[in-house]
Each structure stands twice: as structure tokens, then as C-alpha cells.
Amino acid sequence: MTPLSLFELNNLVRSVLESTLQPSYWVKAELAEARVASNGHFYCEFVQKNPDTNTFLARARGVMWSRTYNILAPLFERATGEHLRAGLNILVEVEPEFHEAYGYSLKVVDIDPSFTMGDMARRRKEILDRLAADGILEDNKTLPLPLLMKNIAVISSASAAGYGDFCNQLSSNPYGLHFNIQLFPASMQGENVPQSIMHALEKIANQCYADGQAWHCVVIIRGGGATSDLADYEDFNLAAAVAQMPVPVIVGIGHERDETVLDFVANTRVKTPTAAAAFIIEHGAQELAELQALADSLRSAASQLITQQHNELESIAKLLPHIHALLHEQQTRQLEALAVHVASATQRCLWTSAQDLEKIRTAISQALTTKIQKEKFWLQSMAQSIDSFNPEVLLKRGYTLTCLPDGQLVRSVADLHSGDRITTIFADGTATGIVEEVTESREFLSS
């Protein structure tokens, strides 16, 4: 077999493709790469991935010449709100080409925006269905808005015109409402949007948990810009973070016609940053009006109550003389009845007391008679006892008393001495003698 040169082989492949394939095919694919060259041509890479493993099943280079690109790209962006970028699923009409020097490629000749729009809607529905399955889709929507949203945490780019408009509108509101605004800067455009906003939301949530609801609401705002940039907000993790915020989230992103998945999970959705400010002002004004109406109602009710009480007091004042006379008559009758009752009770008490006193007198008399008799008997006994010790009685019984010359009664032989002059007293007289001998022995008694 005669060998072929590479050019000859590639030329053969080209001839076979041109002779066997149709001029063009509609192909579904994902844009893995997409760029516009300086010459205006659009270069990309089409891929197909395994949905389970995310590995590549097919790849092909694609090109859209500048003339075609300048026609199709604006139409696609107006229809979908997206520019042709990596990550989009698209439906394109391509012409398969094989060039001996550049190899296989697909030349884009037409594009169907409705397919991409459907894919975007499908992805958003998948995010919302997943949030609903997790039970958090309506979490932020069910949070009640505070009566006055005074402390406001704002997530925005510090240099964004929309943020400036938001602050200016709040500060110059016609109702004189005062708001405390703190910016939590975040990237609002580019691939880093979800992570940047989630980082800001985490800071705000931590302050709410630490300080006990330090913020009344969170406002996520982004001013005008390329609609295609809003695709960065179609993120499940970002939507879940907004849905689970502990305070109401107000979203005002883009233009009036723009819409992101955050609009479906936030507590309140408005069209633009200025609309977010207007919503907060009107909410406060409405609460202020209700408070004013309540104050007016309270003032009116208080005035009516005061008038009513005044009238009642005047009526009572007119009745006082009659009431006083009635009370005086009633008190007089009660006092008379009480006097009769007291007199009767006193009489009964005196009669009862007289009976008690008579009983007591009788008891005392009997007790005194008994006591006197007992004491008389005791005195008689004592008199008899005393009489039994009377010296005269004892002398009559034969006893004697001996005294010394000084009248001292001799009670013991120890009081006597030999030679002492003593006097002995008898019942019928006395005898005087001198002591010759003192003997202390008592033997003579026993003899």
C-alpha cells in the first residue's frame, strides 16, 4: 500500500465529510470556553458532559465569524439577558468543517435563544425545588417586617451608584424618618459574586445572633448594568443563605425587567435600589401614620372619658346633699338601735355579774368560815403546847429553876463553880445556898 501524506489523509477526510454529511446540523452543547478575538471573530469550545460523573463525553472547537457574531450575539442577549459566555447551554446550527491544516471544527451559522432561556428557567426551577425540598424556600418570606426598619444592613458595592442613590433617598425622605445604615461591601459582579455576598450575609447574621436582632432588615442592592451579569446570582448556596437569614431580606437588583433566583427567596422583592429605599420609607411612613392615628384616637378617647367623668362628678355633686341626709338618717337609726342594744346588753351583763358576785361572796364567806375554824383549832393547839412549857406549870409539877446572883439561869453544871451562891426557885418560894462541890457525872441518875 502506498503511504499517504498527512495533507492527503486530511484532504481525504475532508472530502468524505463534505460528501456524506448534511450541510448543517442543530446541536445542543455547553460552552466550555468563549472569547471574542480582536478581529471580531467568536471562538469557543463545545462540550458534552456525563451528568453523573461530570466527565467529558465529547468536545469540538467552534467559531462564529464576525459578520455572523455581530448579528446573532445582540439578538441572543436581548432575548435571554445573557451574553455568550462559558457555562451556558445553547442550541446552535453548525456546519461541520475539516481543514487540512486546522483540523475539525464547527462553524456557527445560527442560534436558538429559546433553548437557552428554557435551560436557565430549568436550572432556576431546580434551585427552587431543592430549596423547597430542604424546607427553607419560604423561611425568609414568613418573617414579619419590623414596625420601623431603622437599623439597615446593606450589601452592595461601596462605589456603586445604586448604593449612593439608596442612601440619599433614605436620608432625604419627606417624613423626617431617621435610619442607621451600615454597608457590608461585596462584589456584585463577576464569578466571585455568590461567595462575596454570602460572606457579607454571614457577618450580618453573626451580629444578629450576638446582639439580639441588631439589624431590622438586610438590603441587597445592585444598580444598572449588563443583564448578563445577573447569571452570577443564580446560585443555590447563595439563595439558601438568603432564605435562612434571621432578619427579613429586601432584594433590589438590576433594572425593572431583571429577575434572579434571590427574588423568589427574599422576604421582599423590589425592582431597583431606589425602589428598595422607597419601600422602606413608605413602610415607615405607614407605621408612622398608624401611630399618629392611634395617638389621635387615644387623645379623642381620653377627652371623651374626661368629659364623661366630669359629667358624672357633677351629677354626684348634685346628689351629695340628698345622700348626706339619707346617710345621716340611716346612721341616726343605727345609733338608736345600737343604744337600745347596748342598754339591754349592759342590763343583762350587770344581772349576770351580780349573780356571779353573789356566788363569789357566798364562796368566800364559806371559805373564810372554814379557814377561821381551822385557824382557831390550830391556835388552841398551839396555846396548849405553849402552856405545857409555861415555867409556872413546870414549877407546879415539881421542877425548879436555879439562878446565879446576877439572875443568870443555870442550865448546866458547867455554869457552876464551887463556892458560887445560887438561888433555887420553887412553885411556892425560893431557897438560897452555896455550891460545895460540882460533879459532872450522871451516874447518880442511873442509880
FENBEL-V734888 format. One record per pair of residues at least 24 apart in sequence whose ideal C-beta (glycine too) atoms are under 6 Angstrom apart, sorted by the first residue. I is the first residue (numbers start at 1). J is the second residue. D is the distance in whole Angstrom. If there is no record, write none. Layout:
I:J:D
I:J:D
This chain:
7:100:5
10:100:4
11:100:5
13:98:6
14:98:4
17:98:5
21:96:6
24:93:5
24:95:5
26:93:5
27:92:6
27:94:5
28:91:5
30:89:5
31:86:5
31:88:5
33:86:6
34:84:5
34:85:5
34:86:5
40:66:3
41:65:6
41:66:5
42:69:4
60:106:5
61:105:4
62:106:5
62:108:6
63:105:6
63:107:6
64:108:4
72:111:5
76:111:6
76:113:5
79:113:4
80:113:5
80:116:5
80:117:5
81:227:4
82:228:5
82:231:6
83:228:4
88:116:6
89:119:4
90:116:5
91:115:3
124:261:5
127:236:5
127:239:6
127:261:5
128:264:6
136:243:5
136:244:6
139:243:5
139:244:6
140:243:5
140:245:6
140:249:5
140:267:5
141:267:6
143:248:5
143:267:6
145:248:5
146:216:4
147:287:5
148:284:5
148:287:6
149:216:4
149:217:5
149:280:5
150:179:6
150:180:6
150:216:6
151:180:5
151:215:5
151:216:5
152:179:6
152:181:5
152:217:6
152:219:6
153:182:6
153:184:6
153:204:5
153:215:4
153:218:5
154:181:6
154:183:5
154:219:5
155:184:5
155:186:5
155:197:6
155:200:5
155:220:5
156:221:5
157:188:5
158:185:5
160:223:5
161:223:5
162:221:5
162:223:3
162:273:4
165:273:6
165:274:5
166:221:6
166:273:4
166:277:5
169:274:6
169:277:4
170:277:5
173:281:5
175:285:5
177:284:5
188:222:4
189:229:5
193:232:4
194:235:4
194:238:4
197:238:6
198:238:6
198:241:5
201:241:5
205:246:6
208:246:5
208:247:6
215:247:5
217:247:6
217:248:5
217:250:6
218:247:6
218:249:5
219:250:5
219:276:5
220:251:5
221:252:5
221:273:4
221:276:6
222:253:5
223:273:6
224:255:6
227:258:6
230:254:6
230:258:6
230:260:5
233:260:4
233:262:6
234:261:5
239:265:5
242:266:6
250:276:5
252:276:4
395:427:4
396:427:5
400:424:5
400:426:6
401:425:4
413:438:5
413:440:5
